[in-house]
Amino acid sequence: MIKAGETAFGAADILRLVGEATYEWRLDTDRLSWSSHAAAVLGVADVAALETGSGFARCVDAAAGISRLDAVTKSPQRDAGDGVAYEAQYAFKRADGTTTWIEDTGRWFAGADGKPARACGVVRSIDERHKRELELEHLAKFDPLTGELNRASIIEILSKTLDDTIRFRGSCGFLLAAIDHLGNLNDAYGFEVTENVIAEVGKRIRARVRGKDFFGRISGNKFAVVLTSCTPDELSVAAERLLAGVREEPISTSAGSVAVTITIGGVNAPRHASTLDEVLSRSQDALTAARDKRRGSFAAYRPSVERDALRKESLRATDEIIAALNGRRISLAFEPVVDARSRDVAFYECLIRAHREDGTALNAGDIIPAAERLGLVRMLDHRVLELVVAELIAAPQLSTSVNVSPASAIDPAWWNGLGAMLRANPGVGERLIVEITETTDIQDVDDARGFVTRVKDFGCRIAIDDFGAGHTSFRNLRGLGVDIVKIDGAFVQNITRSDDDRAFVQTMIDLAHRLRIKAVAEWVQDDAAAAMLRDWGCDYMQGALIGLASAEKPWTGGAGQAATATK
């Protein structure tokens, strides 16, 4: 019911208000009839020129979208009596040369011969929507910062180029270029300057890429070039052209001029890479080789027996480590650390052991380096921590130490696990020593100090492993607040034969005592070395003389029992 003051709208009015027009197209006569406001919807002065299907078709850009004519006459469906739905989007060309994008939806009905005889539908302008769709399509294919192809697009092109090259017995190339020291630029000048540098490097590379090749940004500081037809010699020429183009002059930024270089790795395919994965991995290998040689240089991939063997070994190690974790075949070995005077066990260092399904042991010396290289070390560290805490719970008289990798030291999951286990088992933290390695962990003293403080807040003690192999100064050692230093065994093992090693180890022990830190000598081989260490005041010893790591648990009272572990 229409209330007073309200306007009654018919179907035609509603269509006009929402910007739509209806039509009926008789295909047998080509007659095209429009609703009264079609001219406004299409943006034309008069629809007289559009009163036939063929006349309307001449105003449709055949290269932009699917026309109504194609949508109806090329439909693979059959009319079962209710008509067949169709939808088309196309660019409609006006007499003044402008265009508007049209969405055209309707149903066609068949004649006696089963072919389309009549079509009824609705048209409306979708310029804004089409613009948004183009923007989204552009974002899906192009990098927003540089305007170049993004990773997904460049890899798709690389895959097709590689397939075509192999099919036609040709040769192509792939260059992976990385901006040098971009992290330092970001730290010094901030994101705005860094993004300015990335965009300018992209422009300089683009200016030196051949017209038949493809260029894009593949990650934060890396660009990629697909060379569609390229010999090994041409690969080097192209790389040198890009290197020169980027370094030729400083880049102007809001913070001033910045000198920038790139390093490039490249691979020729299918000569040195016949699959997409090989092209990507071997170009990265080449980039790494170029960086190792000199930043701002180029290296082409060359086959290497040693590198291929390492990759195969990494794949094998990954499978074995993951299988051992999933199969609960990670265990501990215990190496005694004794009082230097009484030879009583002070604590045990817990070392990781892993076994294959058939019971054979994985090489203990390779497990941690392989896990660190492959990104699996945090999972191992978490499992080892679980096992160590379980041993401490089961044996209230036991004290142990356990190593933590740099990756775990900054991993919130490791800290959460440590905190949860120690809070659930009061008293365990007091018998746990966490070891960090000087050579890898203590690079930022403030970060290391924070790590030490946090460990001590859980009631644990903390030790520096391999002390002497890194660069920890007297001042830094004093400020760290550690409880124990473990003197690197490389210096200890020769103290009976080397004056230099004797002087070094004795100095380290004296330094530790001045700072009220306990000293452990690693790799103690014989009684003569043990006597020296005892006389110099070393607190603890471990090594072949004392006993190597074993899966046995002497504190349980079984065979081979050693002295009881105490704090």
Buried (B, 14 or more C-beta within 10 A) or exposed (E): EEEEEEEEEEEEEEBBEEEBBBBBBBBEEBEBEBBEBBBEBBBBEEBEEBBBBEBBBEBBEEEBBBBBBBBBBEBEEEBEEEBBEBEBBBBBBEEEEEBBBBBBBBBBBBEEEEBBBBBBBBBBBBEEEBEEEEEEEEEEBBBEBBEBBBBEBBBBBBBBBBEEBBEEEBBBBBBBBBBBBBEEBBEEBEEEBBBBBBBBBBBBBBEBBBEEBBBBBBEEBBBBBBBBBBBBEBBBEBBEEBBEBBBEEEBEBEEEEBEBBBBBBBBBBBBBBEBBEBBBBBBBBBBBBBBEEEEBBBBBBEEEEEBEEEBEEEEEBBEBBBBBBEEEBBBBBBBBBBBBEEBEBBBBBBBBBBBEEEEEBBEEEBBBEBBBBBEBBBBBBBBBBEBBBBBBBEBEEBBBBBBBBBBBBEBEEBBEBBBEBBEEEEEBBBBBBBBBBBBBBBEEBEEBBEBBEBBBEBBBBBBBBBBBBBEBEEEEBBBBBBBBBBBBBEBBBBBBEEEEBBEBBBEBBEBBBEBEBBBBBBBBBEEEBBEBBBEBBBBBBBBEBBBEBBEBBBBEEEEEEBBEBEE
